[in-house]
Amino acid sequence: MSNILSGIRVLDFGRYIAGPYCATVLSDFGAEVIRIEKLAGSEDRYVTPLTEEQTGDGGLFMQMAQNKKGITLNPMKPEGREVVKRLVKTADVVVANLPIETLEAMGLDYESLKAVKEDIILTHGSAFGDEGPYKNRVGFDGLGQAMSGAMYMSGSEDEPRKLYGPYVDFTTALMGAIGTMAALRHRDMTGEGQVINTSLFGSSVLISSVTLMEQAMLQLNRVGTANRAQGAGPGDTFKTKDGWVLVQSLGWPLFERWTKLIGEDHWLSDPRFKTDQSRGDNNEIISERMAKWCAERTTKEAIAEMDKVRLPCGPVMSPQDVLDDPHLAAMGLLTEVEYPGFDKKIPVTELPIKMSKTDTKLKSRAPTLGEHTDEIMQSLGYSADEVADLRSKRVI
């Protein structure tokens, strides 16, 4: 199987998720990615420790840095800036989700990069983009959720609710990867590099787009209803005898299946439930009936009966439930990797894209701190003595 980005070199100056996972996706498609971090290890290397001592390389880094080579570097020192220039000369893409002022200080702004390599591609992610009154603000995934309407609508009338998973970060990373691959294609056609700008705010607005559209047109001023759907029904989480299930129905055929499930076809002739939106507007009534049905059954029993009528549903699973799930194993979504310092293998999630002619499988574990520094520096033309000198000066 081929690697479609073989021969492409990416410099990953990213932090946390939006930048690093963009580079990870490129590595999954075959690009050589060099992760550049602080001499003591960048902050994101230690997020979510995987040892009982709560120290050492963390889970976030294990996921974000798979398939990458690792180098430590201080680009703020003059000698470090020279290393950056040599790296850029060999690269096709620079990925950095850092404030624009930081990019300029490190010599990673587009004009500085272009002066070193004319056709370079810069994929720059930020919290709020490079235009507008918030352009200099910093932020994480949660700000995207909070400032896009998503957090407001995910909670209840009494309290907004941020979702646990950083979906804004991952969406921004994927937008960056898509933009980067399009830019590489553009370069193939024209010989030109370019800048790709992504933002947490932009990604979060995309995710909230339909809600924003409805508000702009109808001024409904909706408030959050927690897990209960507002545009269809039944759609909610329901307590069973031994757990919880999520049920999602959209469209008349699925509503018909639900009435068949509970054995009450009178719902079909009730004008309050004629359309998806009217069912959403009256979903509290539907949820009350479905809650009674679920409360009389175990989770396994409820799902089995809903599966019989093909009503979309599933159990609300804990992280351990997910790890134990047979479907997870059957799909091969996790790969266990060995990592220095750990006495058991670490389950890393594969890119959830499978292609018949392209290899997207995990190729290598995340690098230890500075694992490939000597190798990369020597490939840039530095002698062993020069590498030792730069290390003594805390440049690398």
CORQUI-V132323 format. One line per field, one symbol per residue. psi: psi as a letter, one per 20 degrees, with the letter a starting at -180 (. if undefined). burial: I if it has 24 or more other ideal C-beta (glycine too) atoms within 12 Angstrom, else O. A space follows every 10 residues. Layout:
psi: ???
burial: ???
This chain:
psi: qroijpippp oojrqdgggg hghgghhhji qopopprqhj pqhihjpmqj qhikraprhg hhghjqjqqp qqqniiqghh hhggghghhi rhqppomqqh hhgghikjqg ggghhgohkq poooqrgjaj qrijhjqrra ghhgghjiig hgiibrhhpr opqgpmhggh ggghgggghg hhhhgghhhi jparppprqg ggghhghjgh ghggghhilh lqrqkcipqi jrqqorqppa hjbqqppppp qghhhghghg giknihhhjp iikhrghhhg hkhhgghggh hgghijqrgg gghghhhhjl pprqqoqrhh gghiphhggh ikhqppqqpp ipirqpoppq plppqhjpoj qphqrqqrok hjggggghhi jprhghghgh hhjkh.
burial: OOOIIOOIII IIIIIIIIII IIIIIIIIII IIIIIIIIIO IIOIIIIOOI OOOOOIIIII IIIIIIIIII IIIIIOOOII OIIIIIIIOI IIIIIIIIII OOIOOIIIII OIIOOIIOII IIIIIIIIII OOOOOOOOII IIIIIIIIII IIIIOOOOOO OIIOOIIIII IIIIIIIOII IOIIOOOOOO OOIIIIIIII IIIIIIIIOO IOOOOOOOOO OIOIIOIIII IIIIIIIIII OOIIIIIIII OOOIIOIIIO IIOOOOIOOO OOIOOIOOII IIIOOIIOII IOIIOOIOIO OIIOIIOOIO IIIIIIOOOO OOOOOOOOOO OOOIIOIOIO OIOOOIIIII IOOOOOOOOI IIIIIIIIII IIIOOIIOOI OIOOOOIOOI IOOOII
